C-alpha cells in the first residue's frame, strides 16, 4: 500500500523497527509511513496515538525499508482437507477470517442449505465438494463432512494464541429456540439436548444434525453444548442449531485484542 495515499483513517500506532500505523480499511492493515511530511501531519492530528511510543521512534517514521505487510497476511488461518474412503470422497476448504462465502456440493440439498447458513453466520469462507454413497443414505456423507470440518478448524486455529476461545449464542427460529456454547479447549465433548424425530427434510434425516456436530466437535477437539429450549418443526430446530453453532464458533475463533498468548492458565490448548 502507498502509505502517502492510503486514504483511510489511522486508528493506532506501534513501535517495531520504526513506527507502524494501523489504518481502518476493508481488512486490518498495517502500513509504514514513508513520507515524513505526511507522518508529521498524522502526529499533529492524532497526538494521542503516539503518547506511549519511545520519543526517538515517535519523531521519525522509519528506521529501515522493511516490507509493508497487511496484518491479515501475517497469520493466515485457512486450510484444505481431503478425505478419501470407500464411502466418501471429500475436499473441504475453510478460511476462518473470511466473509461468509460458501461454495458447496454435497449432493444433499438440505445439508447444503445448512452449511450455507453455517458459513454466513460464522463469517468463515467454506468450500466443500463431496461425493458419497447416497444410494445407501446421507449418513456417511454428512458425518464425514463433519470430520473434515473439525480437522480443518483445528489446523486453522494452530496453537490458538490470541483467540477468545469461548463462544455462545441463543437463536430463535419461529417457535424454536436453541442455545449453542463452544469451548475450543482441545478436549472433544458434545452434549446434545435437542430431540429430533426421524423426519426426512428432503434427503436429509433430521437426526443427522447431531451426527454432524458430534463429528465436528470430536475431530476439532472442542467442547460443544447444544440445547433446544423449545420447538416443534424439525426444519426450524435444525436451522436454529446450525445458526447458533455458527455464531458461537464465530465468537470463539475471533482474535481477542487483550489476550496475549494462549487463552489458558496451562499455557497450551
C-alpha positions, 0 to 999 in steps of 0.5 A, spaced: 500 500 500 502 507 498 502 509 505 502 517 502 495 515 499 492 510 503 486 514 504 483 511 510 483 513 517 489 511 522 486 508 528 493 506 532 500 506 532 506 501 534 513 501 535 517 495 531 523 497 527 520 504 526 513 506 527 507 502 524 500 505 523 494 501 523 489 504 518 481 502 518 480 499 511 476 493 508 481 488 512 486 490 518 492 493 515 498 495 517 502 500 513 509 504 514 509 511 513 514 513 508 513 520 507 515 524 513 511 530 511 505 526 511 507 522 518 508 529 521 501 531 519 498 524 522 502 526 529 499 533 529 492 530 528 492 524 532 497 526 538 494 521 542 496 515 538 503 516 539 503 518 547 506 511 549 511 510 543 519 511 545 520 519 543 526 517 538 521 512 534 515 517 535 519 523 531 521 519 525 517 514 521 522 509 519 528 506 521 529 501 515 525 499 508 522 493 511 516 490 507 509 493 508 505 487 510 497 487 511 496 484 518 491 479 515 497 476 511 501 475 517 497 469 520 493 466 515 488 461 518 485 457 512 486 450 510 484 444 505 482 437 507 481 431 503 478 425 505 478 419 501 474 412 503 470 407 500 464 411 502 466 418 501 470 422 497 471 429 500 475 436 499 473 441 504 476 448 504 475 453 510 478 460 511 476 462 518 477 470 517 473 470 511 466 473 509 461 468 509 462 465 502 460 458 501 461 454 495 458 447 496 456 440 493 454 435 497 449 432 493 444 433 499 440 439 498 438 440 505 445 439 508 447 444 503 442 449 505 445 448 512 452 449 511 450 455 507 447 458 513 453 455 517 458 459 513 454 466 513 453 466 520 460 464 522 463 469 517 468 463 515 469 462 507 467 454 506 468 450 500 466 443 500 465 438 494 463 431 496 461 425 493 458 419 497 454 413 497 447 416 497 444 410 494 445 407 501 443 414 505 446 421 507 449 418 513 456 417 511 456 423 507 454 428 512 458 425 518 464 425 514 463 432 512 463 433 519 470 430 520 473 434 515 470 440 518 473 439 525 480 437 522 480 443 518 478 448 524 483 445 528 489 446 523 486 453 522 486 455 529 494 452 530 496 453 537 490 458 538 494 464 541 490 470 541 483 467 540 477 468 545 476 461 545 469 461 548 463 462 544 455 462 545 449 464 542 441 463 543 437 463 536 430 463 535 427 460 529 419 461 529 417 457 535 424 454 536 429 456 540 436 453 541 442 455 545 449 453 542 456 454 547 463 452 544 469 451 548 475 450 543 479 447 549 482 441 545 478 436 549 472 433 544 465 433 548 458 434 545 452 434 549 446 434 545 439 436 548 435 437 542 430 431 540 429 430 533 424 425 530 426 421 524 423 426 519 426 426 512 427 434 510 428 432 503 434 427 503 436 429 509 434 425 516 433 430 521 437 426 526 443 427 522 444 434 525 447 431 531 451 426 527 454 432 524 456 436 530 458 430 534 463 429 528 465 436 528 466 437 535 470 430 536 475 431 530 476 439 532 477 437 539 472 442 542 467 442 547 460 443 544 453 444 548 447 444 544 440 445 547 433 446 544 429 450 549 423 449 545 420 447 538 416 443 534 418 443 526 424 439 525 426 444 519 426 450 524 430 446 530 435 444 525 436 451 522 436 454 529 442 449 531 446 450 525 445 458 526 447 458 533 453 453 532 455 458 527 455 464 531 458 461 537 464 458 533 464 465 530 465 468 537 470 463 539 475 463 533 475 471 533 482 474 535 481 477 542 485 484 542 487 483 550 489 476 550 496 475 549 498 468 548 494 462 549 487 463 552 489 458 558 492 458 565 496 451 562 499 455 557 497 450 551 490 448 548 
